[in-house]
Amino acid sequence: MSSVLEQTTETYGIDNWGAGYFSVNRKGNLVVLSPENENLNADVKEIVDDLRKRGISTPVLLRFPQLLFGQIRKLQTAFRKSIKEFEYEGGHLCVYPMKVNQNRAVIEEYLREGSRYNFGLEAGSKAELYAALGLEQSKESLLVLNGFKDRDFIKLAFAGAGAGKNVVIVIEKMSELEHTLSLIKEVTAENSNADLPMIGVRVKLYSKGSGKWEKSGGEAAKFGLTTTEILDVIRRLQEAGRIDLLKLLHFHIGSQLTDIKRIKNAMKEAARTYAKIRQMGVPIEFLDVGGGMAVDYDGSRTSFESSANYNAREFANDVIYVIKTVCDDENVPHPTIIQESGRFLSAYHAILVTNVQDEIETVVEDLTPMEITADNPQVVRELADLRETINAKNYREYYHDALEHREELFTMFNLGLITLEDKGKGEVLFWDVCERADQFAQQKKYISEEFDDLRKLLCAKYLANFSVFRSMPDNWALEQLFPIIPIHKLNKKPTEYATLCDITCDSDGIVDKFVDLHDVKPVLELHKLVPGEPYYIAMMLVGAYQEVMGNNHNLFGVPHEAHIHIGEDGHIIKKVIYGATLADSISAVRFDAEQLHDQFRRMIMKRIKDGELSTKEGSQLIEYYQDQAESYTYLTPSIGKAV
Ligand SMILES: *Cc1c(COP(=O)(O)O)cnc(C)c1O
């Protein structure tokens, strides 16, 4: 690797957050490495160029199922090794929580690889269960049902058991137990040997997680039964003679758990609860530790919100060790551990590639030399003076002076005391002083907050062809960070500092927080845009939650999607799924394309009749309007133009 490649790899932190899946090749392009064989890789720029030839423009979501497999194996291996190391006597199974990404491609690929280890599914709603019931799972795998349930939901669970699945209804509320008991009666009245779902209970733990989702745990959590309620469930099941069905104890203290200490505390509490229930003669076999295994989005390995201070192996070690210790102490069998990891499994496999369309000018620049004479108002002359004499010692003071002069400039203009030309000159001078002050500030070791803000103000604003609300909603809603990186030109030093603006008409549609090893970067290093040359960037690790939480703001629909296999000769495009057309997007808000076409046609016909349009003009307009129904909701390259 040349040193520029090394530098850019470090600038973007690829080795920190990439989990070994990403690198840069000699051409300076981002590559995705096959987890099975690190000699195989796919060049992301080549994929995008290939897709362009097929008429697929950016934004496009690239899915790499092999990375999903890689994560499944990482998780399975971590637990297998810990189980061996600590001589744990129970097993480990995973159930993938569908809500993290219910896309058919994701679920089917997950089951394909996961079934080898008897990994199953977790559904939290009727719709998710409905989808799960039609999918083939391995014989030993579980289908765990969480969330609030009505009678139909529970009846659907019975249908799953009837189809031979190992369904577990996790009781979140007493009413769910009553429905379950009455359905058991109904089903067994017809066939006393009928296969029934198992029952689980979700406990409310005192222990809380850490990070953005810590509300999911603790006494005030929305989900889970209190100790008294659990004892009630046990009593009700004993009365009904069906305590044999109570097989699982569940808890989930939140997503993106950043701190391993908190996880250990929750494990201790849950293991103790399991042991005490077990000692009451309840045949619980499964201890479901929920999800929450974090993804280190910024690569800092800390307990910061977008990071985690542990890896898969440490997580597995702590879970296994704590549960084993408690169970041995209480003299109860080691339960099989069920894990509901979603984010950890699916985050890496998807990346969104898009093009930077343009730069938005905000800072006033004037490249022609400016003449300042005694005729210019004093405020302009003073700004010019600041510009000439600013230096490393006085830059802070001069910056403050410039701010004051700018106020004065606007006041005088509003009072009609200076001309438009003088105002223009003053603005240019003001931004010049700012830029110089910024340059001096950046040379200091410690950069004060005001100059951090100034940097944000001065930096370039790149218009990226995507919607934050559709493709990175957690960045907007929760300030969660995602690594962002150019997919090419990585053999050249990025010389610009930029924030990203999306193409929605929403001032919130910006990205101005970027991953950094020690902090959060207010700006991202990017390359200078070259007119006529496309510049592509990728939003990485967006495979968990982003796709399904993304919304329709401004009617930007789902982007194009391509499924990529990494093989001997680089990438193979396995499948292309077209993104939302204008017709798709308007139908989401209950408009109907046909009806709109009719109405548009009628307006044109009237104008033709009134002699305001020729028949030819009219029919061209109608044709054009109707054709647009099938076009992409994002900005598309003009014919013959490179971008
Ligand atoms: C959301 C959820 C999960 C998934 O959590 P991750 O952080 O994605 O692993 C697991 N279990 C339950 C009950 C959930 O609600």
The ligand as an SDF file (V2000), in Angstrom:
LIG
                    3D

 15 15  0  0  0  0  0  0  0  0999 V2000
  -35.5470   -5.0490   18.9600 C   0  0  0  0  0  0  0  0  0  0  0  0
  -35.4320   -6.2820   19.7390 C   0  0  0  0  0  0  0  0  0  0  0  0
  -34.3150   -7.1090   19.5890 C   0  0  0  0  0  0  0  0  0  0  0  0
  -33.1720   -6.7750   18.6760 C   0  0  0  0  0  0  0  0  0  0  0  0
  -32.1750   -6.0250   19.2960 O   0  0  0  0  0  0  0  0  0  0  0  0
  -30.7860   -5.7620   18.5780 P   0  0  0  0  0  0  0  0  0  0  0  0
  -30.2080   -4.6610   19.3390 O   0  0  0  0  0  0  0  0  0  0  0  0
  -31.0550   -5.4250   17.1650 O   0  0  0  0  0  0  0  0  0  0  0  0
  -29.9780   -7.0100   18.7020 O   0  0  0  0  0  0  0  0  0  0  0  0
  -34.2910   -8.2780   20.3050 C   0  0  0  0  0  0  0  0  0  0  0  0
  -35.3010   -8.6170   21.1370 N   0  0  0  0  0  0  0  0  0  0  0  0
  -36.3730   -7.8280   21.3130 C   0  0  0  0  0  0  0  0  0  0  0  0
  -37.4440   -8.2560   22.2330 C   0  0  0  0  0  0  0  0  0  0  0  0
  -36.4730   -6.6420   20.6260 C   0  0  0  0  0  0  0  0  0  0  0  0
  -37.5340   -5.8490   20.8120 O   0  0  0  0  0  0  0  0  0  0  0  0
  1  2  1  0
  2  3  1  0
  2 14  2  0
  3  4  1  0
  3 10  2  0
  4  5  1  0
  5  6  1  0
  6  7  2  0
  6  8  1  0
  6  9  1  0
 10 11  1  0
 11 12  2  0
 12 13  1  0
 12 14  1  0
 14 15  1  0
M  END
$$$$
